Amino acid sequence: MIRFRADPGGDQFYALKTFRADGSAAITPIWLAPVGSGWFGYTPARSWKVRRIERNPQIELAPCQFDGTPLSEWRRGRAGILPTRLRGEATRALRRKYGRKFDVFALTLALGRPRRHGGPAVGLAIRLDGETPEPNPAGRRPSALEPAPADTPPRPDGPSRRGPRRGGPSPLDVAVFLDELLLLAAYAVGGARSVDGPVAGVLLAFALPIGAGLVWGRWLAPRARHRLGRTGALAVKLTLFTAAAGLLAATGLSPWAIAFWAGSLPLVIASERRR
């Protein structure tokens, strides 16, 4: 029986064969990372393969080339959609295997969310036939693909399982928070000064900070449901701060723009390095 390489330097692409309602097969190349005795993937929620898996969890899998051409025999298995609270396991496993390439991929999925077949990203869990769950050493938390022991209490969602945070905010926390407020203020001031007429100025003074806040809350906030990885978050933050500084400079506030950008850059980098 062919066994896939389960190390981080193993196969890069996998052909995932899912089945339509009429029984015909559809093959999609996908990234997968090994976790325990199974595999995790990451894909848009409205993609066709997700719909086919929800209707029929039977799948076949094989290592493949970039275009989906299989490189070995197909192996049968079952696939399912991970609960939202377990999606972090999939992203961590994929980031360990693919590194920054996965961060770029996750950012691409986030930007393509409005597409018809986009939507929020979901995690895929795949177990191949004949694979048995690995033993669970004492003290190791079972993965999403492994059954939890009967005496294991259910894991709570979100960061609450880590308990309350001790101590007050650090000086860096305060500086980063104030810098984020300055970001919104920069968009408001730049928007108000970028057009003629009080009505249009007021509208832009509200619209630009709201837009920046929506982006921040969606992909950058600590408790965002679709929070980007470190590389993706750093790229988006630098884009937001650079755009705000450019808006200030374009409206005749170049000294303020330079000071704002020079002060924000080290704070953005420091906040992401601390994650």
C-alpha positions in Angstrom: 0.0 0.0 0.0 1.3 3.4 -0.9 1.8 5.7 2.0 2.2 9.5 1.6 5.2 11.2 3.2 4.0 12.8 6.4 6.9 15.0 7.1 7.0 18.8 6.6 9.2 18.4 3.6 7.0 15.9 1.9 4.6 16.2 -1.0 3.6 19.7 -1.9 0.4 19.2 -3.9 -2.4 16.6 -3.6 -5.1 15.7 -6.0 -8.4 15.7 -4.1 -11.1 13.7 -5.9 -14.7 14.5 -4.8 -17.9 13.3 -6.2 -20.8 15.1 -7.8 -24.5 14.2 -7.2 -24.5 12.1 -10.4 -21.5 10.1 -9.2 -18.9 11.7 -11.6 -15.6 12.7 -10.1 -14.0 16.2 -9.9 -10.3 16.6 -9.2 -8.8 19.6 -7.5 -5.2 20.2 -6.5 -4.9 21.2 -2.9 -2.3 21.8 -0.2 -2.5 19.4 2.8 -0.5 19.1 6.0 -0.3 15.9 8.1 -1.7 16.0 11.6 -1.7 12.8 13.6 -3.0 10.1 11.3 -4.9 12.5 9.1 -4.6 15.5 6.9 -5.7 19.1 7.1 -6.6 21.5 4.3 -7.8 25.1 3.9 -10.2 26.3 1.2 -13.1 28.8 0.6 -16.4 27.9 2.1 -18.4 28.3 -1.1 -16.0 26.3 -3.3 -17.5 23.4 -5.2 -15.4 20.8 -3.4 -16.8 21.9 -0.1 -20.3 21.5 -1.4 -19.5 18.1 -2.7 -17.9 17.0 0.5 -20.9 18.2 2.5 -23.1 16.1 0.3 -20.8 13.1 0.0 -17.8 12.7 2.4 -16.2 9.9 0.3 -13.0 11.2 -1.3 -9.9 9.9 -3.0 -6.4 11.4 -2.7 -3.0 11.1 -4.4 0.1 13.3 -4.5 0.1 15.3 -7.7 1.8 17.9 -9.8 0.8 21.6 -9.7 -1.9 21.1 -12.3 -3.5 18.1 -10.5 -1.9 15.3 -12.5 -1.7 12.4 -10.0 1.8 11.0 -9.3 0.7 7.7 -7.6 -2.2 5.5 -7.0 -5.4 6.9 -5.6 -6.2 6.2 -1.9 -9.8 6.3 -0.6 -10.9 8.1 2.5 -13.4 10.5 4.1 -13.3 14.3 4.4 -15.2 16.7 6.5 -15.4 20.4 7.4 -13.7 21.4 10.6 -15.7 23.4 13.2 -14.7 27.0 13.4 -13.1 26.6 16.8 -10.7 23.9 15.4 -9.7 25.8 12.2 -6.6 27.1 14.0 -5.2 23.6 14.1 -5.4 23.4 10.3 -3.7 26.8 9.8 -0.9 26.1 12.2 -0.2 22.7 10.5 -0.2 24.2 7.0 2.0 27.1 8.1 4.5 24.7 9.6 4.7 22.9 6.3 4.4 25.6 3.7 5.7 28.6 5.6 5.2 32.1 4.1 3.6 30.6 1.0 0.6 29.7 3.1 0.3 33.2 4.5 0.2 34.5 1.0 -2.4 31.9 0.1 -4.5 32.8 3.2 -4.4 36.5 2.3 -5.4 35.6 -1.3 -8.4 33.7 0.0 -9.3 36.6 2.3 -9.2 39.2 -0.5 -11.2 36.8 -2.7 -13.9 36.3 -0.2 -16.6 38.4 -2.1 -16.3 36.1 -5.1 -19.2 33.8 -6.0 -17.2 30.7 -5.1 -15.1 32.4 -2.3 -16.5 33.1 1.1 -14.8 32.7 4.5 -12.0 30.0 4.6 -12.8 26.7 6.2 -10.6 23.9 7.4 -10.8 20.4 5.8 -10.1 17.2 7.8 -9.2 14.1 5.8 -8.6 10.6 7.0 -7.5 7.8 4.6 -8.9 4.3 4.8 -6.7 2.0 6.7 -5.2 4.7 8.8 -5.8 4.2 12.5 -5.6 7.0 15.1 -2.2 7.4 16.7 -1.9 6.7 20.4 -2.3 9.8 22.5 0.7 10.2 24.8 -0.1 11.5 28.3 -0.4 15.3 28.4 -0.8 15.8 24.6 -4.0 17.4 23.5 -5.8 15.2 20.9 -6.0 16.7 17.4 -9.3 17.4 15.7 -8.9 14.1 13.8 -8.5 12.0 16.9 -11.3 11.0 19.3 -11.0 12.6 22.8 -10.9 10.2 25.8 -14.2 9.7 27.5 -13.0 11.6 30.6 -11.8 14.6 28.6 -14.0 17.6 29.1 -15.0 19.5 26.0 -12.6 22.2 24.9 -14.1 25.7 25.2 -14.1 27.9 22.2 -11.8 30.9 21.7 -9.1 32.3 23.9 -11.2 31.8 27.1 -9.5 28.4 27.8 -6.2 30.2 28.5 -7.8 32.0 31.4 -7.8 35.8 32.1 -4.8 37.8 31.2 -2.8 38.8 34.2 -1.5 42.3 34.7 -2.3 45.5 32.9 -1.4 46.5 29.4 2.3 46.9 28.6 3.8 50.2 27.3 3.9 48.6 23.9 0.2 47.7 24.1 -0.7 51.3 25.0 1.5 52.7 22.2 0.1 50.4 19.6 -3.5 51.2 20.7 -2.8 55.0 20.4 -1.2 54.4 17.0 -4.3 52.6 15.8 -6.4 55.6 16.9 -4.0 57.9 15.0 -4.5 55.8 11.9 -8.3 56.4 12.0 -7.7 60.1 12.7 -5.3 60.3 9.7 -7.9 58.8 7.4 -10.5 61.2 8.8 -8.3 64.3 8.4 -7.0 63.2 5.0 -10.5 62.4 3.8 -11.9 65.8 4.9 -9.1 67.7 3.2 -9.0 65.7 0.0 -12.2 67.0 -1.6 -13.9 70.4 -2.1 -17.2 71.0 -0.3 -18.1 70.5 3.3 -20.6 67.7 2.6 -18.2 65.5 0.6 -15.5 66.2 3.1 -17.6 65.1 6.0 -18.7 61.9 4.2 -15.1 61.0 3.4 -14.0 61.9 7.0 -16.4 59.2 8.2 -16.2 56.7 5.3 -12.4 56.2 5.2 -12.0 55.5 9.0 -15.0 53.1 8.9 -13.5 51.3 5.9 -10.1 51.0 7.7 -11.9 49.8 10.9 -13.8 47.1 9.0 -10.6 45.8 7.4 -8.9 45.8 10.9 -11.8 44.1 12.6 -12.1 41.5 9.9 -8.5 40.3 9.5 -6.2 42.1 12.0 -8.0 42.3 15.4 -6.7 39.8 18.1 -10.1 38.1 18.2 -11.0 38.4 14.5 -12.6 35.2 13.2 -10.5 35.4 10.1 -7.3 36.8 11.5 -4.4 36.7 9.1 -1.1 35.1 9.9 1.9 37.1 10.9 3.2 37.8 7.4 -0.2 38.6 5.9 -1.2 40.8 8.8 2.1 42.7 8.6 1.6 43.3 4.9 -2.0 44.6 5.4 -1.0 46.8 8.3 1.8 48.4 6.4 -0.5 49.0 3.5 -3.1 50.7 5.7 -0.5 53.0 7.5 1.3 53.8 4.3 -2.0 54.7 2.5 -3.0 57.0 5.5 0.4 58.7 5.4 0.2 59.1 1.6 -3.3 60.7 2.0 -1.9 63.2 4.5 1.0 64.1 2.3 -1.3 64.5 -0.7 -3.5 67.0 1.2 -0.6 69.2 2.1 0.4 67.7 5.5 3.7 66.2 4.5 5.5 66.9 7.8 2.7 65.2 9.7 2.6 62.4 7.2 6.4 61.7 7.6 6.2 61.8 11.4 3.1 59.6 11.5 4.6 57.0 9.2 8.1 57.0 10.9 6.5 56.6 14.3 4.0 53.9 13.2 6.5 51.6 11.3 8.4 50.4 14.3 5.3 49.9 16.3 3.6 47.8 13.6 6.7 45.6 13.2 7.1 45.2 17.0 3.5 44.3 17.5 3.7 41.6 14.9 7.0 40.2 16.1 5.5 39.8 19.5 2.7 37.5 18.3 
